[in-house]
Amino acid sequence: MDMNQLNYFISVAQTLNFTEAAKRNGITQPSISHHISELEKQLGARLFLRDRRSVTMTDAGREFLPYAMEIVETAQDAICRVKQTEDGSKGHVAIAAVTTASETLSKCLSAFAKRYPDILVDISFTTGRGQSITMNENKYDFYFAMKDMVPTGETFDYLISNVDQLCLTLPKGHPMADQPLDFSRLKGERFISISEAEGPALYNQIKKVCEAMHYDPKITNRYDTAETVLLAVGAGLGISILPQAITKVFFSDNVEAIPIRGIDCAGRTYVVAWHRQSVNPTAHLFLDVVREVLGQEAPQE
């Protein structure tokens, strides 16, 4: 098994078309078919079922796909990291962030890059569910997340970065856009919800706000990310309740945001969290910058 075989397999899995996969990789269709056949022999399993009209993945193919993608990604990261080290990189920091923490993250990155331009910074944006998983897996040096996402116990430390709040999001020009917030007027409006599976914390917070306001939303669609929900609102597909921070970053020209005030459950506390037992010396430099940006001094030894 080699990297070319894995890349060809991924291309076919994504396109379900051997001719299109061959074009993407700059080789002929017979060549890519040969590589897939060789890979299937090595694995001892069929990865695709083919006839003259269609290509479908087998159960074995679907099982193998995430592993193939992880292997290729890891190899690419390793090659990039070695090259960057050879070119003079002086350290590395890995960050996972929810998109609603983008404003704070941007300020910290800007300050850090000015002070340490030769240190590499990897950034991964995650959903609420994904962020919780990565925190438990210890894959990153820092997590820009909701306070409620930080696992309890002695594993993590954190700094509170900012406090946000939920807001009612409406398509531009909606009749309620310039009116006082009145949930009783939302009855019958199409409501677009974040997926409970992908954003459990946000979903449950929105649910609490609706209960507190005696509002029973008419949910017409659910999406996996807050950005997609906001895109749908801006396109006029319905209304929603979302963090105010995200309305400042995505699709703001097409959306009206009305802050929900007067109820505690509408508030959102964000943090920058890190593992207490971090052994990455570069992470301590980043933490010093974060403290300065947030105006919080380091504790005395």
N, C-alpha and C positions, 0 to 999 in steps of 0.2 A: 504493500500500500504506500503510495507517495502523495505529495501535495497536489500534483496535477490531477490525479484520480479523484481526490476529494473535491477539488474545485469544480471539476466537470460534473461530478455527482450533484453538487449543490446547485449548479446552473440548471441541470435537467429537472431537479426537484422544484426549482422556482418557476420554470417555464412550462414544464410537462410537454416539452417539444424538443426533440433531439436536434433538429435543424437550427432552431433558434438558439439553443445552447451552444452549438458549434460556432455560430456566427459571433456570439458574445465572447468566445474564447479564441477566435481567430484560427480555428482548425476546421477540418472537413467533418461532415456528418458521420461517414464510416469510421473516422479516427476516434471520435468521441464515443461511438457505439462500442468500439473495441476496448477503450479504456474502462467503460462501465462494465463490460463483460468480464474483464480481468479483475475488477474490484469485486464483482459478485462471486467469482471463483475463490478469491482470497477469503471472503467472508462466509462462503458456503451458503449463500442465500440470495434469492432473487430480490432486487431492489425496485424494479419496475416491471409492469405488465404492458406489453406493446402489441398493438395491432395496426392495421393500415390507417385507422381513423383517429386513434387516441393513445395517450400514454397515461397510465395511472401508477401511483406508488403502492407498493405492497406494504403490509404491516411491518415487515422487517425494514423497509426503506424509511417509513415514518419514524421508526424507533431509532434508526441510525443517524438521521438527519441532524438532530441537535448536537450529537457527539462530533459529527464531521465539522459542523460550523464552529464548535468550540475549539477543535484541534487547529483548524485553519486560522482562527482569530488569535489563538495563543502563539502560533508560529509567527504570524505577522507582527504581533506585539514584540516578540523576542527579537526578531530581525531589526525592527525599528529601534528598540531600546539599545541594542548593541551598536547600531550605527550612530545613534545620538551620543552614546558614551564615547565612542571613538572620535566624534566631532567636538567633544569638549563639554558635554553636559556635566553639571556638578551636583546632581541630586534629582530626586523624583518624589512627587506628591500625587496621590490618587484621591479623587473627590467624587462622592455620589451626592446628588442633589435632586430634590423635587423641584419642578419648574416654578412653583410659587415662591421659591426662595431665590429666584434668579437675581433680584435686585441686590440683595446682600452679598450673594456670591460674586457678582460683577465688581462690587466695590472692593472686596477682599482680593480678588484676582488682580485687579488693576494696581493696587498698592504693592502686592507681592511681586508682580512682574517688574515694577520700577526698581525695587530694591534687589531682587535676585533674578536678573534676566536670563541666566544660564541654567536655572533649575526648571526641569520639565514638570508640567502639570497635566494630568489626565483627568477629564471630567466625564461623568456618565449621568445622564438624567434618567430618573426612574419614576414609576408610578408609586402611589402610597404603599401598595402591597409589595412591590419590588424593593422599595427602600427598606421596609421592615426585614425582608429576607436578607438583603446585603449586610445589614447591621449585625445580624446573627451569624453571618458567614465570615465576618472580619476580612472582607475583601478590599476595603478602602481605608485611607488614613483619616479622612474627615467625612462627615455626613451633614449636609444642610437640609434639615428636616423639621417636621412638627415635633414639639416636645413630647406629645403623646406616643410618638413612634419609638422613642428611646427605651430600650429594654430596662426593666427594673433590676436592681441589684448593684454590685460594685464594679461592673465591667466598664461602664462608660462615665466619662465626665462631659459636661456641656456648658456652653455659654448661651444665654438668651440673646438672640440677635435682634428680634423685632416682634411686634404684636400687630396682627392683621385682623380683619373681620370679614364675615360673609356679606355679600351684597346680592340684591335682586338684579339679575342681568336681563335686559330687554333688547330686542332689535331696535336699531336706530329709527326714530320717528314713532315709536310705540306711544299710544295715547297716554299711558301712565308715566312716560319718561320725565315730564316736567311737573308731576303731581306729587303731593305727599304720599309716602308709602302706606298703602292700605291693602292688606292681604285679602280682605273680603271682596275686592274688585277683581281678584285673579281667578275666581271660580270659572271653570270651563276653559281656561287658557291651556294650550298644549305645553306640557312641562318636559324638559329634557334632563335626564338624570345621569349622574356619574354611576358607573357600574359598582355594585357593592363588592364584587369579587376583586376588582382591581384597585378600588379606592375605598376600602372599608371605613377608614377614619373619617374621611370627608362625607361619605354617604350617611354615616350615622349622625354626624353633626348637622347635616342638612335636615335629616329626619327629625332631630330634636327641635330645630328652629321651626319647622312646619307645625309640629305638635304644640309648641309654645304659642304660635300665632293662630292656632286653631284652623290651619290651612291644610286641606287634603288635595295634594297636587294630582292633576290628571296626567300621569306619565305616559307619553307616547313613544319615547325612545330612550335607550340607554347607550352610553359610550364608555370606552375604557379609560379615557384620559380627559382631564378638565379642559385641555386645549381643544379637543374635538367637540366637547359640549359647547364651548364658547364659539367655535367656528359655526356650529349649527344654529346657535342663537343669532349670530351676526347675519346668517343667511336667511333668517326669518322663519326658521322651522319651529320655533317655540321660545319659551322663556326658561330661566333656570335660576338656581342659587349657587354662587361660586365665590371663592376667595377674591377679595378686592385686588390683591396683588397681581393675580393673573390677568385681570382686565387691563392692567397698565402695560403689560408686556405683549399680549397677543390680540390681534383683531380689534383694537380699541376704537378704530374709526367707524366700525359698524355696530357698536354695542353701547347701550346706555347702562350704567351701573349705579344702583341706588343703595347706599350702605344701610344695613339692618342694625339699627341702634336700639338700646333700651333693654336688651336681653343678654344675659351673660353667655349663653351657649352659642352666641354668634361670634365670639372672639376666638382668635387663633394665635397661639404662641409658637414662634419658630426658634430653633436653636442651631448652633454649630456643635456637633458632638464628635467625640473621638475616643478610642480605646485607651484606657489608663495605662495599659502595659505596652504601649507602642514602642517599637525598637528602631523606628526610622528616624535618624537624627535630623533629616530635612523637615520632618513633620513639626518639630519643635520650632523651627524658623517660621513656618507658616502660621503656627499657633500664636507666636509673638505678634505677627502682623494682624491677625484676626482680632486679638485683644486691643490693639491700637485702633483699628477701624471701628470697633464696637465701643471704644472708650472704657475698657475694663482692664484694670491693672492685674498683673500676674500675682498669685498668692505668694506671700513671704515664706521662704524655707525655714 
